[in-house]
Amino acid sequence: MRAVPLAARVYILSAALLAAVCAAPALWPAAHVSWATAALLAALHAVVVRRPPGSLPLSPALLAGAFLLPAPAAALVAVPGALLGPVERRPAGVRRLWRAARLALAGYAASGAFALCGGREALAAPATAGAPDVPGGFPYVLVPAAVAALVLGLTAAALEGGVLITAEDRSPRAAWRGRVLCSVVPHLAHGLAGLLMAALWRSPYGPPAALLVPVPMYVCARAFALCHQERAAHQATVRALVQAVDIKDRYTRGHCERVGRASVMIARELGMGGDRLEALRVAGVLHDVGKLGVPTRLLRKNGPLTPEERRVIELHPEYGHEMVRGIGFLGEAREAVLHHHERLDGSGYPYGLAGAEIPESARVVAVADAFDAMTSTRAYRRARPVPVAMEELERCAGAQFDPRMVGALARALDRYGWPVPAPSPAPEEARHFAPAGRERAPGHSPDRRGNVPPASPETVPGRGPGGSRPRGLSASRPGPGGGT
């Protein structure tokens, strides 16, 4: 316990001593404890405690013990499982002692509350059809059971807050904030399961039937835990891909995450939600994953690209689709990766889709991509203000971008605003900024609007019929602020 602060050691030892005092009367001969019941419930709790991580937050056997046993014996139900269960962090011995003391005190308090509310009499004397006024059985036992479940949860939460104050020097407000509320619902759910176990225990079916009650709960909780783990694995996969893109193309570091955020803003304004909203976020985050297949020298080239180099970079949507098409959980995000450089007028790439042929997810990401590219500071130009970027998007709406997506982004920006990203290029590759409004890149000259296309390979040209370059903003490189 040397690593544990002195105040926490005193607190834990005091809780353990108090738990021992509360449980000691169970050892007296006059206690009339059903040790077979206590042993079976303790064994069940110990088995559940050694579950795979995340499957069950607590065991209904604790509450069944509070309903079936006197308070001192109910305190002992949690002790074997707490002392033998796995511990993820050190010091393991102190954590096991603390867990046993906390659950023992919570079980003792719950059993006492159940007895004070008349729960034992209600559980032992079920109402009959001929005597409906007898205060026993269902539903009379529900109130004492709910009180016992609440007391167990509140006691455990209060004790846990105390150890956070003494061990981690948290303030009382921070230690107990949200802890009490989060403990109410799961303890009430397990209270119903514990009450069912207690009722079956006293029924003609006996303990074997009661011991089966946690099985469906365990199966459901395990399925939920597996879904949670799978979702976490999905998110880790996406983060790894994005990090790989950021490492390879440091000019646009952070761009993918911001495109994902803007895609979600657009999708929400369009009334999307749930799984589809998450799919649009992932689509925005992974839209440039195909850059991993593009030679690094092209992505970091300081200067204009040759036509052959542009054609290589134009392959990045197809590279990206090849990389992610076997990842089933991405759903429509894969279509956005492939088609986010298509244009409504059919002059985009890689397939020249037009209008409604372009998947909706790709149209969302195209707007988010171009918007972030214009509002981000890069080595070859300053960031454009948000109003200027929106004006350019609105100018290109209908020809390049879906007007619905542009309008949705405008409404979202009015409501939530947009944080200005910091510059990302490495200092050794940074160029001198031109005066605002007149940005120059080597080898390029202004167009008829006075705009000079950037020379960075961050964006690539859309190809019209016969390989001609479309006008205006583009997910194309030569436009006044195209996407990546």
Contacts in CASP RR format, 6 or more apart in sequence:
PFRMAT RR
TARGET T0000
AUTHOR 0000-0000-0000
METHOD contacts of the structure
MODEL  1
MRAVPLAARVYILSAALLAAVCAAPALWPAAHVSWATAALLAALHAVVVR
RPPGSLPLSPALLAGAFLLPAPAAALVAVPGALLGPVERRPAGVRRLWRA
ARLALAGYAASGAFALCGGREALAAPATAGAPDVPGGFPYVLVPAAVAAL
VLGLTAAALEGGVLITAEDRSPRAAWRGRVLCSVVPHLAHGLAGLLMAAL
WRSPYGPPAALLVPVPMYVCARAFALCHQERAAHQATVRALVQAVDIKDR
YTRGHCERVGRASVMIARELGMGGDRLEALRVAGVLHDVGKLGVPTRLLR
KNGPLTPEERRVIELHPEYGHEMVRGIGFLGEAREAVLHHHERLDGSGYP
YGLAGAEIPESARVVAVADAFDAMTSTRAYRRARPVPVAMEELERCAGAQ
FDPRMVGALARALDRYGWPVPAPSPAPEEARHFAPAGRERAPGHSPDRRG
NVPPASPETVPGRGPGGSRPRGLSASRPGPGGGT
1 9 0 8 1.000
1 91 0 8 1.000
1 94 0 8 1.000
3 90 0 8 1.000
3 91 0 8 1.000
4 12 0 8 1.000
4 91 0 8 1.000
4 94 0 8 1.000
4 167 0 8 1.000
5 166 0 8 1.000
5 167 0 8 1.000
5 169 0 8 1.000
7 166 0 8 1.000
7 167 0 8 1.000
8 163 0 8 1.000
8 166 0 8 1.000
8 167 0 8 1.000
9 94 0 8 1.000
10 166 0 8 1.000
11 162 0 8 1.000
11 163 0 8 1.000
11 166 0 8 1.000
11 167 0 8 1.000
12 94 0 8 1.000
12 97 0 8 1.000
12 98 0 8 1.000
12 101 0 8 1.000
12 163 0 8 1.000
15 98 0 8 1.000
15 101 0 8 1.000
15 102 0 8 1.000
15 105 0 8 1.000
15 159 0 8 1.000
16 97 0 8 1.000
16 98 0 8 1.000
16 100 0 8 1.000
16 101 0 8 1.000
18 101 0 8 1.000
18 105 0 8 1.000
19 75 0 8 1.000
19 100 0 8 1.000
19 101 0 8 1.000
19 104 0 8 1.000
19 105 0 8 1.000
19 108 0 8 1.000
22 71 0 8 1.000
22 72 0 8 1.000
22 75 0 8 1.000
22 104 0 8 1.000
22 105 0 8 1.000
22 108 0 8 1.000
23 72 0 8 1.000
23 73 0 8 1.000
23 75 0 8 1.000
23 76 0 8 1.000
23 79 0 8 1.000
23 104 0 8 1.000
23 108 0 8 1.000
24 72 0 8 1.000
25 31 0 8 1.000
25 72 0 8 1.000
26 33 0 8 1.000
26 38 0 8 1.000
26 70 0 8 1.000
26 72 0 8 1.000
26 73 0 8 1.000
26 75 0 8 1.000
26 76 0 8 1.000
31 70 0 8 1.000
31 72 0 8 1.000
31 73 0 8 1.000
32 70 0 8 1.000
33 69 0 8 1.000
33 70 0 8 1.000
33 72 0 8 1.000
33 73 0 8 1.000
34 68 0 8 1.000
34 69 0 8 1.000
34 73 0 8 1.000
37 65 0 8 1.000
37 68 0 8 1.000
37 69 0 8 1.000
37 201 0 8 1.000
37 207 0 8 1.000
38 65 0 8 1.000
38 69 0 8 1.000
38 73 0 8 1.000
38 76 0 8 1.000
38 77 0 8 1.000
40 207 0 8 1.000
40 211 0 8 1.000
41 61 0 8 1.000
41 62 0 8 1.000
41 64 0 8 1.000
41 65 0 8 1.000
41 68 0 8 1.000
41 69 0 8 1.000
41 77 0 8 1.000
42 61 0 8 1.000
42 76 0 8 1.000
42 77 0 8 1.000
42 78 0 8 1.000
42 79 0 8 1.000
42 80 0 8 1.000
42 81 0 8 1.000
43 80 0 8 1.000
44 59 0 8 1.000
44 61 0 8 1.000
44 211 0 8 1.000
44 214 0 8 1.000
45 59 0 8 1.000
45 61 0 8 1.000
45 62 0 8 1.000
45 77 0 8 1.000
45 78 0 8 1.000
45 80 0 8 1.000
45 81 0 8 1.000
46 80 0 8 1.000
46 81 0 8 1.000
46 84 0 8 1.000
46 85 0 8 1.000
48 56 0 8 1.000
48 59 0 8 1.000
48 61 0 8 1.000
48 214 0 8 1.000
48 218 0 8 1.000
49 59 0 8 1.000
49 81 0 8 1.000
49 82 0 8 1.000
49 84 0 8 1.000
49 85 0 8 1.000
50 81 0 8 1.000
50 84 0 8 1.000
50 85 0 8 1.000
50 86 0 8 1.000
51 218 0 8 1.000
51 222 0 8 1.000
52 222 0 8 1.000
52 225 0 8 1.000
53 225 0 8 1.000
54 221 0 8 1.000
54 225 0 8 1.000
54 228 0 8 1.000
55 218 0 8 1.000
55 221 0 8 1.000
55 222 0 8 1.000
55 224 0 8 1.000
55 225 0 8 1.000
56 217 0 8 1.000
56 218 0 8 1.000
56 221 0 8 1.000
57 186 0 8 1.000
58 186 0 8 1.000
58 187 0 8 1.000
58 190 0 8 1.000
59 190 0 8 1.000
59 214 0 8 1.000
60 190 0 8 1.000
60 191 0 8 1.000
60 193 0 8 1.000
60 194 0 8 1.000
60 197 0 8 1.000
60 213 0 8 1.000
60 214 0 8 1.000
60 217 0 8 1.000
61 77 0 8 1.000
61 194 0 8 1.000
61 197 0 8 1.000
61 214 0 8 1.000
62 74 0 8 1.000
62 77 0 8 1.000
62 78 0 8 1.000
62 103 0 8 1.000
62 106 0 8 1.000
62 107 0 8 1.000
62 110 0 8 1.000
62 152 0 8 1.000
62 190 0 8 1.000
63 110 0 8 1.000
63 145 0 8 1.000
63 148 0 8 1.000
63 149 0 8 1.000
63 152 0 8 1.000
63 187 0 8 1.000
63 190 0 8 1.000
63 191 0 8 1.000
63 193 0 8 1.000
63 194 0 8 1.000
63 195 0 8 1.000
64 194 0 8 1.000
64 195 0 8 1.000
64 197 0 8 1.000
64 198 0 8 1.000
64 201 0 8 1.000
64 210 0 8 1.000
65 73 0 8 1.000
65 74 0 8 1.000
65 77 0 8 1.000
65 107 0 8 1.000
65 111 0 8 1.000
65 198 0 8 1.000
66 74 0 8 1.000
66 107 0 8 1.000
66 110 0 8 1.000
66 111 0 8 1.000
66 112 0 8 1.000
66 114 0 8 1.000
66 148 0 8 1.000
66 152 0 8 1.000
67 111 0 8 1.000
67 114 0 8 1.000
67 119 0 8 1.000
67 120 0 8 1.000
67 123 0 8 1.000
67 145 0 8 1.000
67 148 0 8 1.000
67 194 0 8 1.000
67 195 0 8 1.000
67 197 0 8 1.000
67 198 0 8 1.000
68 198 0 8 1.000
68 201 0 8 1.000
68 202 0 8 1.000
69 77 0 8 1.000
69 111 0 8 1.000
70 111 0 8 1.000
70 115 0 8 1.000
71 107 0 8 1.000
71 108 0 8 1.000
71 109 0 8 1.000
71 111 0 8 1.000
71 112 0 8 1.000
71 115 0 8 1.000
72 108 0 8 1.000
74 107 0 8 1.000
74 108 0 8 1.000
74 110 0 8 1.000
74 111 0 8 1.000
74 112 0 8 1.000
75 104 0 8 1.000
75 105 0 8 1.000
75 107 0 8 1.000
75 108 0 8 1.000
75 111 0 8 1.000
76 104 0 8 1.000
77 107 0 8 1.000
78 100 0 8 1.000
78 103 0 8 1.000
78 104 0 8 1.000
78 106 0 8 1.000
78 107 0 8 1.000
79 100 0 8 1.000
79 103 0 8 1.000
79 104 0 8 1.000
81 100 0 8 1.000
82 96 0 8 1.000
82 99 0 8 1.000
82 100 0 8 1.000
82 103 0 8 1.000
82 104 0 8 1.000
83 96 0 8 1.000
83 97 0 8 1.000
83 100 0 8 1.000
85 96 0 8 1.000
87 93 0 8 1.000
87 95 0 8 1.000
87 96 0 8 1.000
89 95 0 8 1.000
98 163 0 8 1.000
102 156 0 8 1.000
102 159 0 8 1.000
102 160 0 8 1.000
102 163 0 8 1.000
103 156 0 8 1.000
105 155 0 8 1.000
105 159 0 8 1.000
106 151 0 8 1.000
106 152 0 8 1.000
106 153 0 8 1.000
106 155 0 8 1.000
106 156 0 8 1.000
106 159 0 8 1.000
107 152 0 8 1.000
107 155 0 8 1.000
109 151 0 8 1.000
109 152 0 8 1.000
109 155 0 8 1.000
110 148 0 8 1.000
110 149 0 8 1.000
110 151 0 8 1.000
110 152 0 8 1.000
110 153 0 8 1.000
110 155 0 8 1.000
111 148 0 8 1.000
112 148 0 8 1.000
112 151 0 8 1.000
113 144 0 8 1.000
113 147 0 8 1.000
113 148 0 8 1.000
113 151 0 8 1.000
114 120 0 8 1.000
114 144 0 8 1.000
114 145 0 8 1.000
114 147 0 8 1.000
114 148 0 8 1.000
117 143 0 8 1.000
117 144 0 8 1.000
117 147 0 8 1.000
117 148 0 8 1.000
118 144 0 8 1.000
119 140 0 8 1.000
119 141 0 8 1.000
119 144 0 8 1.000
119 145 0 8 1.000
121 135 0 8 1.000
121 136 0 8 1.000
122 135 0 8 1.000
122 136 0 8 1.000
122 137 0 8 1.000
122 140 0 8 1.000
122 141 0 8 1.000
122 144 0 8 1.000
123 136 0 8 1.000
123 137 0 8 1.000
123 141 0 8 1.000
123 198 0 8 1.000
123 199 0 8 1.000
123 202 0 8 1.000
124 202 0 8 1.000
125 134 0 8 1.000
125 136 0 8 1.000
125 137 0 8 1.000
126 136 0 8 1.000
126 137 0 8 1.000
126 138 0 8 1.000
127 134 0 8 1.000
127 135 0 8 1.000
127 136 0 8 1.000
127 137 0 8 1.000
127 138 0 8 1.000
127 140 0 8 1.000
128 134 0 8 1.000
141 195 0 8 1.000
141 199 0 8 1.000
142 195 0 8 1.000
145 191 0 8 1.000
145 192 0 8 1.000
145 194 0 8 1.000
145 195 0 8 1.000
146 188 0 8 1.000
146 191 0 8 1.000
148 191 0 8 1.000
149 187 0 8 1.000
149 188 0 8 1.000
149 190 0 8 1.000
149 191 0 8 1.000
150 184 0 8 1.000
150 187 0 8 1.000
150 188 0 8 1.000
152 187 0 8 1.000
153 183 0 8 1.000
153 184 0 8 1.000
153 187 0 8 1.000
154 180 0 8 1.000
154 183 0 8 1.000
156 183 0 8 1.000
157 176 0 8 1.000
157 179 0 8 1.000
157 180 0 8 1.000
157 183 0 8 1.000
158 176 0 8 1.000
158 180 0 8 1.000
160 179 0 8 1.000
161 170 0 8 1.000
161 172 0 8 1.000
161 175 0 8 1.000
161 176 0 8 1.000
161 179 0 8 1.000
162 175 0 8 1.000
164 170 0 8 1.000
164 174 0 8 1.000
164 175 0 8 1.000
165 171 0 8 1.000
165 172 0 8 1.000
165 175 0 8 1.000
190 217 0 8 1.000
193 213 0 8 1.000
193 214 0 8 1.000
193 217 0 8 1.000
194 213 0 8 1.000
196 210 0 8 1.000
196 213 0 8 1.000
197 210 0 8 1.000
197 211 0 8 1.000
197 213 0 8 1.000
197 214 0 8 1.000
198 210 0 8 1.000
200 206 0 8 1.000
200 209 0 8 1.000
200 210 0 8 1.000
200 213 0 8 1.000
201 207 0 8 1.000
201 210 0 8 1.000
203 209 0 8 1.000
230 329 0 8 1.000
234 329 0 8 1.000
237 327 0 8 1.000
238 282 0 8 1.000
238 285 0 8 1.000
238 286 0 8 1.000
241 286 0 8 1.000
241 289 0 8 1.000
241 292 0 8 1.000
241 323 0 8 1.000
241 324 0 8 1.000
242 256 0 8 1.000
242 257 0 8 1.000
242 285 0 8 1.000
242 286 0 8 1.000
242 289 0 8 1.000
244 289 0 8 1.000
244 292 0 8 1.000
245 256 0 8 1.000
245 288 0 8 1.000
245 289 0 8 1.000
245 290 0 8 1.000
245 291 0 8 1.000
245 292 0 8 1.000
246 252 0 8 1.000
246 253 0 8 1.000
246 254 0 8 1.000
246 256 0 8 1.000
248 291 0 8 1.000
248 292 0 8 1.000
248 296 0 8 1.000
248 299 0 8 1.000
249 288 0 8 1.000
249 291 0 8 1.000
249 296 0 8 1.000
249 299 0 8 1.000
249 300 0 8 1.000
249 458 0 8 1.000
250 300 0 8 1.000
250 424 0 8 1.000
250 425 0 8 1.000
250 426 0 8 1.000
251 299 0 8 1.000
251 300 0 8 1.000
251 378 0 8 1.000
251 379 0 8 1.000
251 424 0 8 1.000
251 425 0 8 1.000
251 429 0 8 1.000
251 456 0 8 1.000
251 458 0 8 1.000
252 288 0 8 1.000
252 376 0 8 1.000
252 378 0 8 1.000
252 424 0 8 1.000
252 458 0 8 1.000
252 484 0 8 1.000
253 424 0 8 1.000
254 421 0 8 1.000
254 424 0 8 1.000
255 288 0 8 1.000
255 372 0 8 1.000
255 373 0 8 1.000
255 376 0 8 1.000
255 424 0 8 1.000
255 484 0 8 1.000
256 284 0 8 1.000
256 285 0 8 1.000
256 286 0 8 1.000
256 287 0 8 1.000
256 288 0 8 1.000
257 285 0 8 1.000
258 372 0 8 1.000
258 376 0 8 1.000
258 421 0 8 1.000
259 284 0 8 1.000
259 285 0 8 1.000
259 287 0 8 1.000
259 365 0 8 1.000
259 368 0 8 1.000
259 369 0 8 1.000
259 372 0 8 1.000
260 280 0 8 1.000
260 281 0 8 1.000
260 282 0 8 1.000
260 283 0 8 1.000
260 284 0 8 1.000
260 285 0 8 1.000
260 365 0 8 1.000
260 368 0 8 1.000
261 281 0 8 1.000
262 367 0 8 1.000
262 368 0 8 1.000
262 371 0 8 1.000
262 372 0 8 1.000
262 409 0 8 1.000
262 418 0 8 1.000
263 280 0 8 1.000
263 281 0 8 1.000
263 283 0 8 1.000
263 284 0 8 1.000
263 364 0 8 1.000
263 365 0 8 1.000
263 368 0 8 1.000
264 277 0 8 1.000
264 280 0 8 1.000
264 281 0 8 1.000
265 368 0 8 1.000
265 408 0 8 1.000
265 409 0 8 1.000
265 412 0 8 1.000
265 413 0 8 1.000
265 416 0 8 1.000
266 280 0 8 1.000
266 364 0 8 1.000
266 367 0 8 1.000
266 368 0 8 1.000
266 405 0 8 1.000
266 408 0 8 1.000
266 409 0 8 1.000
266 412 0 8 1.000
267 273 0 8 1.000
267 276 0 8 1.000
267 277 0 8 1.000
267 280 0 8 1.000
267 281 0 8 1.000
267 364 0 8 1.000
267 408 0 8 1.000
268 277 0 8 1.000
268 412 0 8 1.000
269 407 0 8 1.000
269 408 0 8 1.000
269 409 0 8 1.000
269 411 0 8 1.000
269 412 0 8 1.000
270 364 0 8 1.000
270 404 0 8 1.000
270 405 0 8 1.000
270 408 0 8 1.000
272 280 0 8 1.000
276 332 0 8 1.000
279 330 0 8 1.000
279 331 0 8 1.000
279 332 0 8 1.000
279 333 0 8 1.000
279 361 0 8 1.000
280 333 0 8 1.000
280 336 0 8 1.000
280 361 0 8 1.000
280 364 0 8 1.000
280 365 0 8 1.000
282 330 0 8 1.000
282 333 0 8 1.000
283 330 0 8 1.000
283 332 0 8 1.000
283 333 0 8 1.000
283 335 0 8 1.000
283 336 0 8 1.000
283 337 0 8 1.000
283 340 0 8 1.000
283 361 0 8 1.000
283 362 0 8 1.000
283 364 0 8 1.000
283 365 0 8 1.000
284 333 0 8 1.000
284 336 0 8 1.000
284 340 0 8 1.000
284 365 0 8 1.000
284 368 0 8 1.000
284 369 0 8 1.000
286 320 0 8 1.000
286 324 0 8 1.000
286 330 0 8 1.000
286 333 0 8 1.000
286 337 0 8 1.000
287 336 0 8 1.000
287 337 0 8 1.000
287 340 0 8 1.000
287 365 0 8 1.000
287 369 0 8 1.000
287 484 0 8 1.000
288 316 0 8 1.000
288 484 0 8 1.000
289 320 0 8 1.000
289 323 0 8 1.000
289 324 0 8 1.000
289 337 0 8 1.000
290 316 0 8 1.000
290 317 0 8 1.000
290 319 0 8 1.000
290 320 0 8 1.000
290 323 0 8 1.000
290 337 0 8 1.000
291 299 0 8 1.000
291 316 0 8 1.000
291 319 0 8 1.000
291 484 0 8 1.000
292 319 0 8 1.000
292 320 0 8 1.000
292 323 0 8 1.000
293 316 0 8 1.000
293 319 0 8 1.000
293 320 0 8 1.000
294 312 0 8 1.000
294 313 0 8 1.000
294 315 0 8 1.000
294 316 0 8 1.000
294 319 0 8 1.000
295 312 0 8 1.000
298 305 0 8 1.000
298 309 0 8 1.000
298 312 0 8 1.000
298 313 0 8 1.000
298 457 0 8 1.000
299 313 0 8 1.000
299 457 0 8 1.000
299 458 0 8 1.000
300 429 0 8 1.000
300 457 0 8 1.000
301 309 0 8 1.000
301 456 0 8 1.000
301 457 0 8 1.000
302 429 0 8 1.000
302 431 0 8 1.000
302 442 0 8 1.000
302 455 0 8 1.000
303 441 0 8 1.000
303 442 0 8 1.000
303 443 0 8 1.000
303 455 0 8 1.000
303 456 0 8 1.000
304 441 0 8 1.000
304 442 0 8 1.000
304 443 0 8 1.000
304 444 0 8 1.000
304 455 0 8 1.000
305 313 0 8 1.000
305 455 0 8 1.000
305 457 0 8 1.000
305 477 0 8 1.000
309 457 0 8 1.000
310 460 0 8 1.000
310 461 0 8 1.000
310 477 0 8 1.000
313 457 0 8 1.000
313 460 0 8 1.000
314 341 0 8 1.000
314 349 0 8 1.000
314 350 0 8 1.000
314 460 0 8 1.000
314 461 0 8 1.000
314 462 0 8 1.000
314 463 0 8 1.000
315 350 0 8 1.000
316 460 0 8 1.000
317 337 0 8 1.000
317 338 0 8 1.000
317 339 0 8 1.000
317 340 0 8 1.000
317 341 0 8 1.000
317 349 0 8 1.000
317 350 0 8 1.000
318 338 0 8 1.000
318 350 0 8 1.000
320 337 0 8 1.000
320 338 0 8 1.000
321 334 0 8 1.000
321 337 0 8 1.000
321 338 0 8 1.000
324 330 0 8 1.000
324 333 0 8 1.000
324 334 0 8 1.000
324 337 0 8 1.000
325 334 0 8 1.000
327 334 0 8 1.000
332 359 0 8 1.000
332 360 0 8 1.000
332 361 0 8 1.000
333 361 0 8 1.000
335 359 0 8 1.000
335 361 0 8 1.000
335 362 0 8 1.000
336 359 0 8 1.000
336 361 0 8 1.000
336 362 0 8 1.000
336 364 0 8 1.000
336 365 0 8 1.000
338 350 0 8 1.000
338 362 0 8 1.000
339 350 0 8 1.000
339 351 0 8 1.000
339 353 0 8 1.000
339 358 0 8 1.000
339 359 0 8 1.000
339 362 0 8 1.000
340 362 0 8 1.000
340 365 0 8 1.000
340 366 0 8 1.000
340 369 0 8 1.000
340 475 0 8 1.000
341 348 0 8 1.000
341 349 0 8 1.000
341 350 0 8 1.000
341 366 0 8 1.000
341 460 0 8 1.000
341 462 0 8 1.000
341 475 0 8 1.000
341 476 0 8 1.000
342 348 0 8 1.000
342 349 0 8 1.000
342 351 0 8 1.000
342 352 0 8 1.000
342 353 0 8 1.000
342 354 0 8 1.000
342 357 0 8 1.000
342 358 0 8 1.000
342 362 0 8 1.000
342 366 0 8 1.000
343 352 0 8 1.000
343 354 0 8 1.000
343 399 0 8 1.000
343 400 0 8 1.000
343 401 0 8 1.000
343 462 0 8 1.000
343 470 0 8 1.000
343 474 0 8 1.000
343 475 0 8 1.000
344 354 0 8 1.000
344 355 0 8 1.000
344 358 0 8 1.000
344 363 0 8 1.000
344 398 0 8 1.000
344 399 0 8 1.000
344 400 0 8 1.000
344 401 0 8 1.000
344 402 0 8 1.000
345 354 0 8 1.000
345 398 0 8 1.000
345 399 0 8 1.000
345 400 0 8 1.000
345 470 0 8 1.000
346 352 0 8 1.000
346 353 0 8 1.000
346 354 0 8 1.000
346 355 0 8 1.000
346 464 0 8 1.000
347 462 0 8 1.000
347 463 0 8 1.000
347 464 0 8 1.000
347 465 0 8 1.000
347 468 0 8 1.000
347 470 0 8 1.000
348 462 0 8 1.000
348 463 0 8 1.000
348 464 0 8 1.000
348 470 0 8 1.000
348 474 0 8 1.000
348 475 0 8 1.000
348 476 0 8 1.000
349 462 0 8 1.000
349 463 0 8 1.000
352 464 0 8 1.000
355 402 0 8 1.000
358 402 0 8 1.000
363 401 0 8 1.000
363 402 0 8 1.000
363 404 0 8 1.000
363 405 0 8 1.000
364 405 0 8 1.000
366 400 0 8 1.000
366 401 0 8 1.000
366 402 0 8 1.000
366 405 0 8 1.000
366 475 0 8 1.000
367 393 0 8 1.000
367 401 0 8 1.000
367 402 0 8 1.000
367 405 0 8 1.000
367 406 0 8 1.000
367 409 0 8 1.000
368 409 0 8 1.000
369 475 0 8 1.000
369 482 0 8 1.000
369 483 0 8 1.000
369 484 0 8 1.000
370 393 0 8 1.000
370 401 0 8 1.000
370 473 0 8 1.000
370 474 0 8 1.000
370 475 0 8 1.000
370 481 0 8 1.000
370 482 0 8 1.000
370 483 0 8 1.000
371 389 0 8 1.000
371 390 0 8 1.000
371 393 0 8 1.000
371 409 0 8 1.000
372 421 0 8 1.000
372 483 0 8 1.000
373 458 0 8 1.000
373 459 0 8 1.000
373 481 0 8 1.000
373 482 0 8 1.000
373 483 0 8 1.000
373 484 0 8 1.000
374 383 0 8 1.000
374 384 0 8 1.000
374 388 0 8 1.000
374 389 0 8 1.000
374 392 0 8 1.000
374 473 0 8 1.000
374 480 0 8 1.000
374 481 0 8 1.000
374 482 0 8 1.000
374 483 0 8 1.000
375 383 0 8 1.000
375 384 0 8 1.000
375 385 0 8 1.000
375 386 0 8 1.000
375 389 0 8 1.000
375 418 0 8 1.000
375 420 0 8 1.000
375 421 0 8 1.000
376 383 0 8 1.000
376 421 0 8 1.000
376 424 0 8 1.000
377 383 0 8 1.000
377 421 0 8 1.000
377 422 0 8 1.000
377 423 0 8 1.000
377 424 0 8 1.000
378 423 0 8 1.000
378 424 0 8 1.000
378 425 0 8 1.000
378 454 0 8 1.000
378 456 0 8 1.000
378 458 0 8 1.000
379 423 0 8 1.000
379 425 0 8 1.000
379 429 0 8 1.000
379 430 0 8 1.000
379 431 0 8 1.000
379 456 0 8 1.000
380 431 0 8 1.000
380 439 0 8 1.000
380 441 0 8 1.000
380 454 0 8 1.000
380 455 0 8 1.000
380 456 0 8 1.000
381 433 0 8 1.000
381 434 0 8 1.000
381 439 0 8 1.000
381 441 0 8 1.000
381 454 0 8 1.000
382 433 0 8 1.000
382 436 0 8 1.000
382 439 0 8 1.000
383 420 0 8 1.000
383 421 0 8 1.000
384 392 0 8 1.000
384 481 0 8 1.000
386 413 0 8 1.000
386 417 0 8 1.000
386 418 0 8 1.000
389 481 0 8 1.000
390 406 0 8 1.000
390 409 0 8 1.000
390 410 0 8 1.000
390 413 0 8 1.000
392 473 0 8 1.000
392 480 0 8 1.000
392 481 0 8 1.000
393 401 0 8 1.000
393 406 0 8 1.000
393 409 0 8 1.000
393 473 0 8 1.000
394 406 0 8 1.000
394 407 0 8 1.000
394 410 0 8 1.000
395 472 0 8 1.000
395 473 0 8 1.000
396 472 0 8 1.000
396 473 0 8 1.000
396 474 0 8 1.000
397 403 0 8 1.000
397 406 0 8 1.000
397 407 0 8 1.000
399 472 0 8 1.000
400 470 0 8 1.000
400 472 0 8 1.000
400 473 0 8 1.000
400 474 0 8 1.000
400 475 0 8 1.000
401 473 0 8 1.000
423 430 0 8 1.000
431 441 0 8 1.000
433 439 0 8 1.000
434 440 0 8 1.000
434 452 0 8 1.000
438 446 0 8 1.000
438 450 0 8 1.000
438 452 0 8 1.000
439 451 0 8 1.000
439 452 0 8 1.000
439 454 0 8 1.000
440 452 0 8 1.000
441 452 0 8 1.000
441 453 0 8 1.000
441 454 0 8 1.000
441 455 0 8 1.000
441 456 0 8 1.000
442 455 0 8 1.000
443 455 0 8 1.000
444 452 0 8 1.000
444 453 0 8 1.000
444 454 0 8 1.000
444 455 0 8 1.000
445 452 0 8 1.000
446 452 0 8 1.000
447 453 0 8 1.000
449 480 0 8 1.000
451 479 0 8 1.000
451 480 0 8 1.000
453 477 0 8 1.000
453 478 0 8 1.000
453 479 0 8 1.000
453 480 0 8 1.000
454 477 0 8 1.000
454 481 0 8 1.000
456 477 0 8 1.000
457 477 0 8 1.000
458 477 0 8 1.000
458 483 0 8 1.000
458 484 0 8 1.000
459 474 0 8 1.000
459 475 0 8 1.000
459 476 0 8 1.000
459 477 0 8 1.000
459 478 0 8 1.000
459 479 0 8 1.000
459 481 0 8 1.000
459 482 0 8 1.000
459 483 0 8 1.000
459 484 0 8 1.000
460 475 0 8 1.000
460 476 0 8 1.000
460 477 0 8 1.000
461 469 0 8 1.000
461 470 0 8 1.000
461 474 0 8 1.000
461 476 0 8 1.000
461 477 0 8 1.000
461 478 0 8 1.000
462 469 0 8 1.000
462 470 0 8 1.000
462 474 0 8 1.000
462 475 0 8 1.000
462 476 0 8 1.000
462 477 0 8 1.000
463 469 0 8 1.000
463 470 0 8 1.000
464 470 0 8 1.000
469 476 0 8 1.000
469 478 0 8 1.000
470 476 0 8 1.000
472 479 0 8 1.000
472 480 0 8 1.000
473 479 0 8 1.000
473 480 0 8 1.000
473 481 0 8 1.000
473 482 0 8 1.000
474 482 0 8 1.000
474 483 0 8 1.000
475 482 0 8 1.000
475 483 0 8 1.000
475 484 0 8 1.000
476 482 0 8 1.000
END
